[in-house]
Amino acid sequence: MRIDKFLKVSRILKRRTVAQEACDRGKVEINGKAAKPSSPVKEGDEVTVKFSGGELVFRVIKVKETVRKDEAAELYEIISGEDK
């Protein structure tokens, strides 16, 4: 799955366009490398998202095309930072 879609499906970022812009601005990394919006993400990957007030580091647990709002948090495990 593309990282921009994963960030939206997991509800880490509200909209896919916001996720795409974050990737374009270098605010998203997968396993320590800068991510483009089309970069693939898979189970076990460590993702860092930089916000203006800090950063969120999480590990991908599951990759699903769609999930309900109450199941979104099951897709990832927070390693450090704060979920915004």
MARMAR-485814 format. One line per 4 residues: their letters; for each residue x, y, z of N, C-alpha, C, CB. Coordinates in pm, 1 decimal, always signed. Glycine has a CB too. Layout:
<pts>
a> X/Y/Z/X/Y/Z/X/Y/Z/X/Y/Z; ...;
</pts>
This chain:
<pts>
mrid> +84.3/-117.9/+0.0/+0.0/+0.0/+0.0/+89.0/+124.5/+0.0/-96.0/-0.3/+122.3; +43.8/+227.6/-65.2/+116.1/+354.3/-66.9/+112.0/+419.0/+72.5/+55.8/+450.1/-173.7; +219.2/+487.8/+108.7/+225.7/+550.9/+241.2/+119.4/+659.2/+257.3/+364.6/+610.8/+264.5; +90.1/+736.1/+152.4/-10.8/+840.8/+166.6/-148.7/+780.5/+197.4/-17.2/+926.2/+38.4;
kflk> -180.4/+669.8/+134.5/-309.1/+604.1/+161.1/-309.5/+542.0/+300.8/-338.1/+495.7/+54.3; -198.2/+481.2/+341.5/-192.6/+421.6/+475.3/-214.1/+527.6/+583.3/-57.7/+350.8/+497.0; -150.2/+643.1/+569.8/-164.9/+749.4/+669.6/-309.2/+795.6/+680.0/-74.9/+867.8/+635.2; -380.8/+795.5/+568.7/-521.3/+834.5/+569.7/-609.1/+723.1/+627.8/-567.5/+869.9/+427.6;
vsri> -590.1/+599.2/+582.8/-671.3/+486.5/+630.4/-652.8/+466.4/+780.7/-634.4/+357.1/+554.5; -529.6/+481.7/+829.4/-501.6/+463.2/+971.9/-542.6/+584.2/+1054.9/-354.1/+435.0/+992.5; -581.7/+691.0/+987.0/-627.4/+814.9/+1049.1/-517.9/+886.8/+1128.5/-743.8/+785.5/+1139.7; -393.0/+862.9/+1089.8/-282.5/+939.1/+1148.1/-288.6/+1080.6/+1092.3/-143.5/+872.1/+1117.6;
lkrr> -319.1/+1091.7/+963.3/-346.3/+1221.6/+901.2/-488.3/+1216.7/+846.8/-242.1/+1255.2/+787.1; -557.3/+1328.8/+850.8/-700.5/+1332.3/+819.6/-734.1/+1306.2/+673.2/-755.9/+1464.6/+858.6; -654.1/+1362.3/+583.4/-684.7/+1348.9/+441.3/-562.2/+1302.0/+364.5/-735.5/+1481.7/+384.1; -587.9/+1235.3/+252.5/-478.0/+1183.7/+170.6/-396.3/+1297.5/+110.5/-532.2/+1093.3/+59.2;
tvaq> -460.1/+1406.9/+75.1/-385.1/+1519.7/+19.0/-288.8/+1577.5/+122.6/-481.6/+1629.3/-30.7; -329.0/+1577.9/+248.3/-240.9/+1625.1/+356.5/-121.8/+1529.9/+368.7/-318.6/+1634.6/+492.9; -147.1/+1400.5/+356.8/-39.6/+1300.5/+363.4/+56.5/+1317.3/+245.2/-98.8/+1156.8/+364.4; +2.9/+1343.4/+127.3/+86.9/+1364.7/+9.4/+175.1/+1487.8/+27.2/+0.3/+1379.5/-116.5;
eacd> +117.3/+1596.2/+79.0/+194.5/+1718.5/+101.7/+303.9/+1696.1/+206.0/+101.9/+1832.4/+146.3; +272.8/+1621.5/+310.9/+373.0/+1591.9/+413.8/+490.2/+1514.3/+354.7/+309.8/+1512.3/+529.2; +460.4/+1418.4/+269.0/+567.2/+1341.1/+202.7/+650.2/+1431.2/+111.7/+507.2/+1223.9/+120.8; +583.0/+1515.1/+34.6/+653.2/+1605.1/-57.1/+744.7/+1702.3/+16.7/+552.9/+1682.7/-140.8;
rgkv> +708.3/+1738.2/+138.7/+788.5/+1832.0/+218.4/+895.3/+1762.9/+303.5/+697.7/+1912.9/+308.3; +908.4/+1631.5/+287.9/+1011.1/+1557.9/+360.5/+979.5/+1532.5/+506.4/+1138.3/+1630.5/+351.5; +852.4/+1533.0/+542.8/+813.0/+1514.1/+682.3/+776.5/+1370.2/+716.3/+696.9/+1603.1/+714.2; +789.9/+1279.6/+618.5/+757.0/+1139.1/+641.0/+877.4/+1053.8/+601.8/+629.9/+1097.0/+560.1;
eing> +912.9/+960.6/+690.4/+1022.5/+867.4/+663.2/+973.8/+724.6/+686.7/+1146.4/+898.9/+752.6; +1022.6/+633.1/+604.5/+995.9/+490.6/+623.7/+1130.1/+424.0/+646.4/+919.6/+427.0/+500.5; +1146.6/+361.3/+761.2/+1271.8/+294.8/+798.4/+1392.0/+387.8/+782.2/+1291.9/+168.8/+714.0; +1374.2/+514.5/+821.2/+1483.8/+611.2/+819.3/+1511.9/+677.7/+686.5/+1604.9/+545.6/+863.3;
kaak> +1434.2/+646.3/+582.9/+1455.0/+706.1/+451.2/+1334.6/+792.0/+414.5/+1478.8/+596.8/+343.9; +1361.0/+906.3/+352.1/+1252.5/+995.4/+309.8/+1154.4/+921.2/+219.9/+1308.9/+1118.7/+236.6; +1025.8/+946.6/+242.5/+921.3/+876.5/+168.4/+851.6/+970.0/+70.2/+819.2/+815.8/+264.8; +829.0/+920.9/-50.6/+744.6/+989.9/-147.5/+601.8/+942.6/-121.3/+790.1/+961.1/-297.4;
pssp> +501.4/+1016.4/-169.7/+363.0/+971.6/-148.3/+336.7/+830.0/-199.4/+267.6/+1067.3/-215.8; +408.2/+787.9/-303.6/+384.9/+655.2/-362.6/+473.3/+546.3/-302.5/+407.8/+660.9/-511.7; +555.5/+580.1/-202.7/+643.2/+480.0/-141.4/+560.5/+369.1/-77.8/+735.1/+545.1/-36.0; +598.9/+243.4/-101.0/+521.9/+133.5/-42.5/+550.6/+116.5/+106.8/+552.5/+3.6/-116.2;
vkeg> +447.5/+79.7/+180.1/+461.4/+50.9/+322.5/+407.5/-89.6/+345.1/+385.6/+156.9/+411.5; +477.5/-165.5/+432.6/+434.3/-303.0/+459.9/+443.6/-329.4/+610.0/+520.9/-406.0/+380.2; +389.8/-441.6/+651.8/+391.8/-478.6/+793.2/+535.6/-483.9/+842.9/+321.5/-614.6/+815.7; +559.5/-427.0/+961.1/+692.3/-427.0/+1020.2/+771.7/-300.6/+992.8/+768.3/-543.8/+970.7;
devt> +729.0/-218.2/+896.6/+800.4/-93.9/+867.1/+786.7/+4.6/+982.2/+748.2/-31.0/+737.1; +892.0/+83.2/+1004.1/+890.1/+188.5/+1105.7/+875.8/+322.4/+1033.3/+1020.6/+185.2/+1195.2; +772.1/+396.3/+1067.9/+739.8/+521.3/+999.7/+751.8/+637.6/+1098.0/+597.3/+515.7/+938.5; +811.7/+746.1/+1051.4/+822.8/+868.9/+1130.2/+747.0/+978.9/+1056.7/+973.3/+909.3/+1153.2;
vkfs> +658.2/+1047.0/+1129.0/+585.2/+1161.0/+1074.2/+618.5/+1280.9/+1160.5/+430.1/+1134.8/+1069.6; +673.2/+1385.0/+1098.3/+712.8/+1505.4/+1171.3/+600.1/+1607.7/+1165.1/+844.1/+1564.9/+1113.4; +559.7/+1653.7/+1284.0/+458.7/+1757.7/+1297.1/+528.1/+1885.3/+1342.4/+346.1/+1716.0/+1397.2; +455.9/+1996.3/+1340.7/+516.2/+2122.2/+1385.2/+551.9/+2117.1/+1533.6/+420.9/+2239.4/+1358.3;
ggel> +479.0/+2038.3/+1612.4/+503.3/+2030.3/+1755.3/+581.7/+1908.3/+1800.3/+375.2/+2032.9/+1825.9; +638.3/+1833.0/+1708.0/+713.5/+1713.0/+1744.2/+703.9/+1610.0/+1634.5/+663.1/+1654.5/+1875.8; +720.1/+1484.1/+1672.7/+710.3/+1377.9/+1572.5/+646.7/+1254.2/+1632.4/+848.3/+1343.8/+1515.6; +593.3/+1171.6/+1544.3/+530.0/+1046.1/+1582.1/+605.7/+934.1/+1511.4/+376.8/+1044.8/+1545.1;
vfrv> +650.6/+835.9/+1588.8/+718.6/+719.4/+1532.0/+631.3/+597.9/+1563.9/+866.3/+702.7/+1590.0; +597.5/+521.8/+1459.6/+513.4/+404.2/+1481.0/+557.5/+289.9/+1391.2/+366.1/+437.7/+1455.5; +517.3/+168.9/+1429.9/+545.3/+48.4/+1352.5/+413.7/+0.6/+1291.1/+610.8/-63.6/+1442.0; +418.1/-35.9/+1165.1/+299.3/-83.9/+1094.9/+271.8/-227.4/+1139.0/+317.7/-75.4/+939.4;
ikvk> +151.8/-251.2/+1188.9/+111.3/-384.4/+1234.9/+34.8/-457.4/+1124.5/+24.4/-374.1/+1362.9; -62.0/-389.6/+1063.5/-144.4/-448.1/+957.4/-159.2/-346.2/+845.7/-284.5/-492.0/+1011.5; -178.1/-396.1/+725.5/-207.4/-310.3/+610.6/-342.5/-354.4/+556.3/-94.3/-318.9/+499.5; -441.7/-264.3/+563.9/-576.1/-293.3/+513.4/-622.0/-177.0/+426.5/-676.6/-318.0/+630.4;
etvr> -700.5/-209.1/+324.9/-750.1/-105.2/+233.2/-850.3/-12.6/+300.8/-814.5/-169.4/+110.6; -938.0/-68.9/+383.1/-1037.9/+11.7/+454.4/-1056.6/-44.5/+594.3/-1173.7/+14.0/+377.7; -1082.2/+44.5/+689.2/-1113.6/+3.7/+826.0/-1214.5/+101.4/+884.0/-985.0/-2.5/+914.2; -1288.3/+55.2/+984.3/-1378.4/+145.4/+1055.4/-1296.0/+233.6/+1147.9/-1486.1/+66.2/+1135.4;
kdea> -1352.9/+345.1/+1184.7/-1282.2/+442.4/+1267.7/-1229.6/+380.1/+1396.8/-1373.8/+559.1/+1300.5; -1309.2/+296.9/+1462.0/-1267.3/+237.8/+1589.0/-1160.9/+128.2/+1572.3/-1387.9/+180.6/+1660.2; -1136.5/+82.7/+1448.3/-1034.4/-19.2/+1423.3/-904.2/+39.7/+1370.1/-1086.9/-121.7/+1325.4; -902.4/+168.2/+1339.6/-786.0/+231.5/+1276.4/-659.6/+219.7/+1361.2/-815.1/+377.9/+1249.1;
aely> -671.8/+232.2/+1492.0/-554.8/+226.9/+1580.3/-491.2/+88.2/+1584.8/-594.1/+269.3/+1720.6; -561.6/-14.2/+1537.9/-506.8/-150.2/+1535.8/-407.3/-171.1/+1421.7/-619.7/-251.3/+1524.2; -397.0/-74.8/+1331.4/-307.8/-87.8/+1216.6/-163.0/-55.1/+1250.7/-354.8/+1.6/+1105.0; -141.4/+12.2/+1363.1/-5.7/+54.9/+1397.1/+17.1/+50.7/+1547.6/+20.9/+195.8/+1344.1;
eiis> +146.0/+51.1/+1585.1/+187.0/+51.9/+1725.2/+279.4/+172.4/+1743.8/+258.6/-83.8/+1766.3; +243.5/+262.4/+1834.5/+323.6/+381.5/+1857.6/+451.5/+344.4/+1932.0/+243.2/+486.7/+1936.6; +564.5/+387.4/+1877.5/+693.8/+363.8/+1939.6/+731.3/+482.7/+2026.2/+801.8/+337.9/+1833.2; +718.2/+603.5/+1970.7/+743.7/+725.0/+2048.6/+670.3/+841.0/+1984.2/+896.1/+755.0/+2058.4;
gedk> +652.0/+944.3/+2061.9/+583.3/+1062.3/+2012.9/+440.0/+1065.8/+2058.3/+589.6/+1068.3/+1863.5; +366.2/+1154.2/+1995.3/+228.3/+1176.0/+2035.6/+139.4/+1168.6/+1915.0/+211.6/+1310.2/+2106.4; +31.1/+1091.7/+1922.7/-64.8/+1079.6/+1813.1/-149.2/+1205.7/+1806.7/-154.6/+954.2/+1830.6; -149.7/+1270.0/+1691.7/-223.7/+1396.0/+1677.8/-351.8/+1372.4/+1601.2/-138.2/+1503.1/+1607.1;
</pts>
